[in-house]
Amino acid sequence: MNQNENKMGVMPVKKLIITMSLPMMISMLVQALYNIVDSYFVAQISESAITAVTLAFPLQNLMIAVGSGTGVGINALLSRSLGEKRFDKANTAANTGLFLTFFNFLIFLIVGVFFAKPFIVSQAETAEIAAYGTAYLQIVNGMSIGLFFQMTFERLLQSTGRTFESMISQVTGAVLNIIFDPILIFGIGIFPELGVAGAAYATILGQCVAAVVGLVLNLTRNHEIQITLPQIIKPDRHTMREIYEVGVPSILMMSIGSLMSYLMIQILNSFSSTATAVFGVYFRLQSFFFMPVFGLNNGLIPVLAYNYGAKNKKRIEEALRFAMTLAITIMVIGTIVFEVMPEQLLQLFKAQEEMLRIGVPAMRIIGIHFPLAGASIAMGSIFQAFAKSVYSLIVSVGRQLVVLIPAAWLLAQTGEVIHVWWAFPIAEVVSLTLSFIFFRKLYRAVVKNLEN
């Protein structure tokens, strides 16, 4: 296949979506499994340990938001450039993106050194939780170079349709992480017992190895772009602006999740640290269903962007319909699991009586909104692919800050933590409504006017 015959423009659409998305869905499933296994081992230390890792989540998620949002901008620009047959521009997007990746790492190195401890202390109820959380966050932030380059190298592979290679990188990192979690947490063999810090070291080890694998795969298998050091160290300013026109709204959209988590933790802390632990466990469990849908979304974006550049209306419409069906189906399965077996899910994390009392109804209430979220995520893919990430930003702000947190706070005033969980399905109804409004607007303005 030469440069003029990229599979995103010629392969049958359903087969293309499966080919593009399945490797990323599998890698996302492995990533979700890592999140669950990581928390499982941390929970064996104590409930305070799992609470501490939960407190670290907002800042850790902010780091992921910056790296992933930058990757979305690179992905959209690179795929669109390939669709337009502008191969020099695609190369510039890739190399400029790598410069931005290193810059992002430097920012969070500083954050890890100077701000991790104050951030954790502002939330922790006990000195033990504060110590656990500070140790964990300083490591994952200060040594985040692997995370940032892993995400960018995977995005470069995804942008050119090489999702199988992207899967290899992510699965390698996640599996290595899973293997070293118990070894470093509990001190197996020649390794010392590091506790919560061991979970952090296992995380950054997996990320660094995945980044190296991603670099090798880009250099040896990704022939549609050329990574060169001179271009990396001399980034193109215009390309930086184009990347962040898409990337900044995506970063802000995902960063809102960090603010939401921080504020939700404050609300739940007013009840007990156990309620906060339930929130953390929920986030890890829901990832087993949300992460594959995000993998589907990541596979869909370059397909939409490429065919937008190629002005192929028919392929865009077929891709959207098929992806929407898959996303909702996955999330319906998630709802069924959360409704049928919440107690068994919580017991994976050594849940005691109080955690079960709070957590079982929480899982069943929150699980109601999963299919709505699947539809919103699928519709949101076109916003990113068509460089309209500001729509995704508005939807995210509306869901998490305008509705979710105020609703959770108001429901908390009843004095019953069970009422707080209803904020999630309430917010998702708003999210779906906004997503549909923007999707219809963009479809009528752009897709309907394409040539075929």
ZAVO-215806 format. One record per residue (C-alpha): residue number from 0; residue in one letter; x, y negated, z. Coordinates in steps of 0.5 Angstrom, whole numbers, plus 500, padded with zeros to 3 digits. Layout:
// residues N
{NUM, "a", {X, Y, Z}}
...
// end
This chain:
// residues 452
{0, "m", {500, 500, 500}}
{1, "n", {503, 493, 498}}
{2, "q", {502, 487, 501}}
{3, "n", {496, 485, 496}}
{4, "e", {492, 492, 498}}
{5, "n", {492, 491, 506}}
{6, "k", {487, 496, 508}}
{7, "m", {483, 491, 512}}
{8, "g", {480, 489, 505}}
{9, "v", {479, 495, 501}}
{10, "m", {478, 501, 506}}
{11, "p", {470, 503, 507}}
{12, "v", {468, 498, 513}}
{13, "k", {465, 503, 518}}
{14, "k", {472, 508, 517}}
{15, "l", {476, 501, 518}}
{16, "i", {473, 499, 524}}
{17, "i", {474, 506, 527}}
{18, "t", {481, 506, 524}}
{19, "m", {483, 499, 527}}
{20, "s", {479, 500, 534}}
{21, "l", {479, 507, 536}}
{22, "p", {487, 507, 538}}
{23, "m", {486, 500, 542}}
{24, "m", {480, 503, 545}}
{25, "i", {484, 509, 547}}
{26, "s", {490, 505, 549}}
{27, "m", {485, 501, 553}}
{28, "l", {482, 507, 556}}
{29, "v", {489, 509, 559}}
{30, "q", {490, 502, 561}}
{31, "a", {483, 502, 565}}
{32, "l", {485, 509, 568}}
{33, "y", {492, 506, 570}}
{34, "n", {488, 500, 574}}
{35, "i", {484, 506, 577}}
{36, "v", {489, 510, 579}}
{37, "d", {494, 504, 581}}
{38, "s", {488, 502, 586}}
{39, "y", {487, 509, 588}}
{40, "f", {494, 510, 591}}
{41, "v", {494, 503, 594}}
{42, "a", {487, 505, 597}}
{43, "q", {491, 511, 601}}
{44, "i", {495, 506, 604}}
{45, "s", {489, 502, 608}}
{46, "e", {483, 498, 606}}
{47, "s", {488, 492, 608}}
{48, "a", {492, 494, 602}}
{49, "i", {486, 494, 597}}
{50, "t", {484, 488, 599}}
{51, "a", {491, 484, 598}}
{52, "v", {491, 487, 591}}
{53, "t", {484, 484, 590}}
{54, "l", {486, 477, 593}}
{55, "a", {492, 477, 588}}
{56, "f", {487, 479, 582}}
{57, "p", {485, 471, 580}}
{58, "l", {493, 469, 579}}
{59, "q", {495, 476, 576}}
{60, "n", {489, 475, 571}}
{61, "l", {491, 468, 570}}
{62, "m", {497, 470, 567}}
{63, "i", {494, 475, 563}}
{64, "a", {489, 470, 560}}
{65, "v", {495, 466, 558}}
{66, "g", {499, 471, 554}}
{67, "s", {492, 474, 551}}
{68, "g", {489, 468, 549}}
{69, "t", {496, 466, 546}}
{70, "g", {496, 473, 542}}
{71, "v", {489, 471, 540}}
{72, "g", {491, 465, 537}}
{73, "i", {497, 469, 533}}
{74, "n", {492, 474, 531}}
{75, "a", {487, 470, 528}}
{76, "l", {492, 466, 524}}
{77, "l", {496, 471, 522}}
{78, "s", {491, 476, 519}}
{79, "r", {487, 470, 516}}
{80, "s", {494, 468, 513}}
{81, "l", {495, 475, 510}}
{82, "g", {487, 475, 507}}
{83, "e", {489, 469, 504}}
{84, "k", {496, 472, 501}}
{85, "r", {500, 467, 505}}
{86, "f", {505, 471, 507}}
{87, "d", {511, 466, 509}}
{88, "k", {505, 463, 513}}
{89, "a", {504, 470, 517}}
{90, "n", {511, 470, 518}}
{91, "t", {512, 463, 521}}
{92, "a", {506, 465, 526}}
{93, "a", {509, 471, 528}}
{94, "n", {516, 468, 530}}
{95, "t", {513, 462, 533}}
{96, "g", {508, 466, 537}}
{97, "l", {514, 470, 540}}
{98, "f", {517, 463, 542}}
{99, "l", {511, 461, 546}}
{100, "t", {511, 468, 549}}
{101, "f", {518, 467, 552}}
{102, "f", {515, 460, 554}}
{103, "n", {509, 463, 558}}
{104, "f", {514, 467, 562}}
{105, "l", {518, 462, 564}}
{106, "i", {512, 458, 567}}
{107, "f", {509, 464, 571}}
{108, "l", {516, 465, 573}}
{109, "i", {516, 459, 577}}
{110, "v", {509, 460, 579}}
{111, "g", {511, 467, 582}}
{112, "v", {517, 464, 586}}
{113, "f", {513, 458, 589}}
{114, "f", {506, 459, 589}}
{115, "a", {504, 466, 590}}
{116, "k", {505, 466, 598}}
{117, "p", {500, 459, 599}}
{118, "f", {495, 462, 594}}
{119, "i", {495, 469, 598}}
{120, "v", {495, 465, 605}}
{121, "s", {489, 461, 602}}
{122, "q", {485, 467, 602}}
{123, "a", {487, 472, 607}}
{124, "e", {484, 474, 613}}
{125, "t", {490, 477, 617}}
{126, "a", {497, 477, 617}}
{127, "e", {498, 484, 614}}
{128, "i", {493, 482, 608}}
{129, "a", {497, 476, 607}}
{130, "a", {504, 480, 607}}
{131, "y", {501, 485, 602}}
{132, "g", {499, 480, 597}}
{133, "t", {505, 476, 597}}
{134, "a", {509, 481, 596}}
{135, "y", {505, 484, 590}}
{136, "l", {504, 478, 587}}
{137, "q", {511, 475, 587}}
{138, "i", {513, 481, 584}}
{139, "v", {508, 482, 578}}
{140, "n", {509, 474, 577}}
{141, "g", {516, 473, 577}}
{142, "m", {518, 479, 573}}
{143, "s", {512, 478, 568}}
{144, "i", {517, 478, 562}}
{145, "g", {515, 485, 560}}
{146, "l", {507, 483, 560}}
{147, "f", {508, 477, 556}}
{148, "f", {512, 481, 550}}
{149, "q", {508, 487, 551}}
{150, "m", {502, 483, 549}}
{151, "t", {505, 479, 543}}
{152, "f", {508, 485, 540}}
{153, "e", {502, 489, 540}}
{154, "r", {498, 483, 537}}
{155, "l", {503, 483, 532}}
{156, "l", {501, 490, 530}}
{157, "q", {494, 489, 531}}
{158, "s", {494, 483, 526}}
{159, "t", {497, 487, 520}}
{160, "g", {492, 493, 522}}
{161, "r", {497, 498, 525}}
{162, "t", {493, 499, 531}}
{163, "f", {496, 506, 532}}
{164, "e", {503, 503, 533}}
{165, "s", {499, 498, 538}}
{166, "m", {496, 504, 542}}
{167, "i", {503, 507, 542}}
{168, "s", {506, 501, 546}}
{169, "q", {500, 500, 551}}
{170, "v", {499, 508, 552}}
{171, "t", {507, 509, 554}}
{172, "g", {507, 503, 559}}
{173, "a", {500, 505, 562}}
{174, "v", {503, 512, 563}}
{175, "l", {509, 510, 565}}
{176, "n", {506, 506, 570}}
{177, "i", {501, 512, 573}}
{178, "i", {507, 516, 574}}
{179, "f", {511, 511, 578}}
{180, "d", {506, 509, 582}}
{181, "p", {506, 515, 587}}
{182, "i", {513, 515, 587}}
{183, "l", {515, 508, 589}}
{184, "i", {509, 507, 593}}
{185, "f", {510, 513, 598}}
{186, "g", {517, 514, 596}}
{187, "i", {518, 521, 593}}
{188, "g", {525, 524, 591}}
{189, "i", {531, 519, 591}}
{190, "f", {526, 513, 591}}
{191, "p", {525, 509, 597}}
{192, "e", {518, 508, 600}}
{193, "l", {516, 501, 598}}
{194, "g", {508, 501, 599}}
{195, "v", {504, 495, 596}}
{196, "a", {511, 493, 593}}
{197, "g", {512, 499, 590}}
{198, "a", {505, 499, 586}}
{199, "a", {508, 492, 583}}
{200, "y", {514, 495, 581}}
{201, "a", {511, 501, 577}}
{202, "t", {507, 495, 574}}
{203, "i", {513, 491, 571}}
{204, "l", {517, 497, 569}}
{205, "g", {511, 500, 565}}
{206, "q", {510, 493, 562}}
{207, "c", {518, 492, 560}}
{208, "v", {518, 499, 557}}
{209, "a", {512, 498, 553}}
{210, "a", {515, 491, 551}}
{211, "v", {521, 495, 548}}
{212, "v", {517, 500, 544}}
{213, "g", {513, 494, 541}}
{214, "l", {519, 491, 539}}
{215, "v", {522, 497, 536}}
{216, "l", {515, 499, 532}}
{217, "n", {515, 492, 529}}
{218, "l", {522, 492, 527}}
{219, "t", {521, 499, 524}}
{220, "r", {514, 499, 522}}
{221, "n", {511, 492, 521}}
{222, "h", {513, 491, 514}}
{223, "e", {508, 485, 513}}
{224, "i", {512, 480, 517}}
{225, "q", {519, 479, 519}}
{226, "i", {522, 478, 526}}
{227, "t", {528, 473, 526}}
{228, "l", {532, 470, 531}}
{229, "p", {533, 463, 528}}
{230, "q", {525, 462, 526}}
{231, "i", {524, 464, 534}}
{232, "i", {528, 459, 537}}
{233, "k", {526, 454, 532}}
{234, "p", {518, 454, 532}}
{235, "d", {514, 451, 527}}
{236, "r", {510, 445, 531}}
{237, "h", {504, 445, 526}}
{238, "t", {504, 453, 527}}
{239, "m", {504, 452, 534}}
{240, "r", {498, 447, 534}}
{241, "e", {494, 452, 529}}
{242, "i", {495, 458, 534}}
{243, "y", {493, 454, 540}}
{244, "e", {487, 451, 536}}
{245, "v", {484, 458, 537}}
{246, "g", {489, 460, 543}}
{247, "v", {487, 455, 548}}
{248, "p", {480, 456, 548}}
{249, "s", {481, 463, 549}}
{250, "i", {486, 462, 555}}
{251, "l", {481, 457, 558}}
{252, "m", {475, 462, 557}}
{253, "m", {479, 468, 560}}
{254, "s", {482, 463, 566}}
{255, "i", {475, 462, 568}}
{256, "g", {475, 469, 570}}
{257, "s", {481, 467, 575}}
{258, "l", {477, 461, 578}}
{259, "m", {471, 465, 578}}
{260, "s", {474, 471, 582}}
{261, "y", {477, 466, 587}}
{262, "l", {471, 463, 588}}
{263, "m", {467, 470, 589}}
{264, "i", {472, 472, 594}}
{265, "q", {471, 466, 598}}
{266, "i", {464, 467, 598}}
{267, "l", {465, 475, 600}}
{268, "n", {470, 473, 605}}
{269, "s", {464, 470, 609}}
{270, "f", {461, 477, 610}}
{271, "s", {467, 481, 611}}
{272, "s", {474, 483, 608}}
{273, "t", {470, 490, 606}}
{274, "a", {466, 486, 602}}
{275, "t", {472, 483, 598}}
{276, "a", {475, 490, 597}}
{277, "v", {468, 492, 594}}
{278, "f", {469, 487, 589}}
{279, "g", {476, 489, 588}}
{280, "v", {474, 496, 587}}
{281, "y", {468, 494, 582}}
{282, "f", {473, 490, 578}}
{283, "r", {477, 496, 577}}
{284, "l", {471, 501, 576}}
{285, "q", {468, 497, 571}}
{286, "s", {474, 496, 567}}
{287, "f", {473, 504, 564}}
{288, "f", {467, 501, 560}}
{289, "f", {469, 494, 559}}
{290, "m", {476, 495, 556}}
{291, "p", {474, 500, 551}}
{292, "v", {469, 495, 548}}
{293, "f", {475, 489, 549}}
{294, "g", {479, 494, 545}}
{295, "l", {473, 495, 540}}
{296, "n", {473, 487, 540}}
{297, "n", {481, 487, 538}}
{298, "g", {480, 491, 532}}
{299, "l", {474, 487, 530}}
{300, "i", {477, 481, 530}}
{301, "p", {483, 482, 525}}
{302, "v", {478, 485, 520}}
{303, "l", {473, 479, 521}}
{304, "a", {479, 474, 520}}
{305, "y", {482, 478, 514}}
{306, "n", {475, 478, 510}}
{307, "y", {473, 471, 512}}
{308, "g", {480, 469, 509}}
{309, "a", {478, 473, 503}}
{310, "k", {471, 471, 503}}
{311, "n", {468, 478, 503}}
{312, "k", {461, 476, 506}}
{313, "k", {458, 484, 505}}
{314, "r", {464, 487, 509}}
{315, "i", {463, 482, 515}}
{316, "e", {456, 483, 516}}
{317, "e", {457, 491, 516}}
{318, "a", {463, 490, 521}}
{319, "l", {459, 486, 525}}
{320, "r", {453, 491, 525}}
{321, "f", {457, 497, 526}}
{322, "a", {461, 494, 532}}
{323, "m", {455, 491, 536}}
{324, "t", {452, 498, 536}}
{325, "l", {458, 501, 538}}
{326, "a", {459, 496, 544}}
{327, "i", {452, 497, 546}}
{328, "t", {452, 504, 546}}
{329, "i", {459, 504, 551}}
{330, "m", {456, 500, 556}}
{331, "v", {449, 504, 556}}
{332, "i", {453, 509, 558}}
{333, "g", {457, 505, 563}}
{334, "t", {450, 503, 566}}
{335, "i", {448, 510, 567}}
{336, "v", {454, 512, 571}}
{337, "f", {454, 506, 575}}
{338, "e", {446, 508, 577}}
{339, "v", {447, 515, 578}}
{340, "m", {454, 516, 582}}
{341, "p", {456, 510, 585}}
{342, "e", {458, 513, 592}}
{343, "q", {462, 518, 588}}
{344, "l", {466, 512, 585}}
{345, "l", {467, 509, 591}}
{346, "q", {470, 515, 595}}
{347, "l", {475, 515, 589}}
{348, "f", {478, 509, 594}}
{349, "k", {478, 512, 600}}
{350, "a", {471, 509, 602}}
{351, "q", {469, 509, 609}}
{352, "e", {462, 508, 612}}
{353, "e", {462, 501, 611}}
{354, "m", {464, 500, 604}}
{355, "l", {459, 505, 602}}
{356, "r", {454, 501, 605}}
{357, "i", {456, 495, 602}}
{358, "g", {458, 498, 595}}
{359, "v", {453, 503, 593}}
{360, "p", {447, 498, 592}}
{361, "a", {453, 493, 589}}
{362, "m", {455, 498, 584}}
{363, "r", {447, 499, 582}}
{364, "i", {445, 492, 582}}
{365, "i", {451, 490, 578}}
{366, "g", {451, 496, 573}}
{367, "i", {444, 493, 570}}
{368, "h", {448, 488, 566}}
{369, "f", {453, 492, 562}}
{370, "p", {449, 493, 556}}
{371, "l", {448, 485, 555}}
{372, "a", {455, 484, 556}}
{373, "g", {457, 489, 551}}
{374, "a", {452, 485, 546}}
{375, "s", {455, 478, 548}}
{376, "i", {462, 481, 547}}
{377, "a", {461, 484, 540}}
{378, "m", {458, 477, 538}}
{379, "g", {464, 473, 541}}
{380, "s", {469, 477, 536}}
{381, "i", {466, 472, 530}}
{382, "f", {468, 466, 534}}
{383, "q", {475, 468, 535}}
{384, "a", {476, 471, 528}}
{385, "f", {473, 464, 525}}
{386, "a", {477, 460, 529}}
{387, "k", {471, 457, 533}}
{388, "s", {473, 460, 540}}
{389, "v", {470, 454, 543}}
{390, "y", {464, 457, 543}}
{391, "s", {467, 463, 547}}
{392, "l", {469, 458, 552}}
{393, "i", {462, 455, 553}}
{394, "v", {459, 462, 554}}
{395, "s", {464, 463, 559}}
{396, "v", {463, 457, 563}}
{397, "g", {456, 458, 563}}
{398, "r", {456, 465, 565}}
{399, "q", {461, 464, 570}}
{400, "l", {462, 457, 573}}
{401, "v", {455, 454, 571}}
{402, "v", {451, 460, 573}}
{403, "l", {454, 466, 577}}
{404, "i", {458, 462, 582}}
{405, "p", {452, 458, 584}}
{406, "a", {447, 463, 584}}
{407, "a", {452, 468, 588}}
{408, "w", {453, 462, 593}}
{409, "l", {445, 461, 594}}
{410, "l", {444, 468, 595}}
{411, "a", {449, 468, 600}}
{412, "q", {445, 463, 604}}
{413, "t", {440, 469, 605}}
{414, "g", {445, 472, 610}}
{415, "e", {445, 479, 606}}
{416, "v", {451, 481, 602}}
{417, "i", {447, 485, 598}}
{418, "h", {443, 479, 595}}
{419, "v", {450, 476, 592}}
{420, "w", {451, 482, 587}}
{421, "w", {444, 480, 583}}
{422, "a", {448, 474, 581}}
{423, "f", {452, 478, 576}}
{424, "p", {445, 480, 572}}
{425, "i", {443, 473, 572}}
{426, "a", {449, 470, 569}}
{427, "e", {449, 475, 564}}
{428, "v", {442, 474, 561}}
{429, "v", {445, 466, 560}}
{430, "s", {451, 469, 557}}
{431, "l", {447, 473, 552}}
{432, "t", {442, 467, 550}}
{433, "l", {448, 462, 549}}
{434, "s", {452, 468, 545}}
{435, "f", {446, 469, 541}}
{436, "i", {445, 461, 539}}
{437, "f", {452, 460, 537}}
{438, "f", {452, 466, 533}}
{439, "r", {446, 464, 529}}
{440, "k", {449, 457, 528}}
{441, "l", {456, 460, 526}}
{442, "y", {453, 465, 521}}
{443, "r", {448, 460, 518}}
{444, "a", {454, 455, 517}}
{445, "v", {459, 460, 515}}
{446, "v", {458, 467, 513}}
{447, "k", {451, 466, 509}}
{448, "n", {455, 461, 504}}
{449, "l", {461, 466, 503}}
{450, "e", {461, 468, 495}}
{451, "n", {459, 475, 496}}
// end
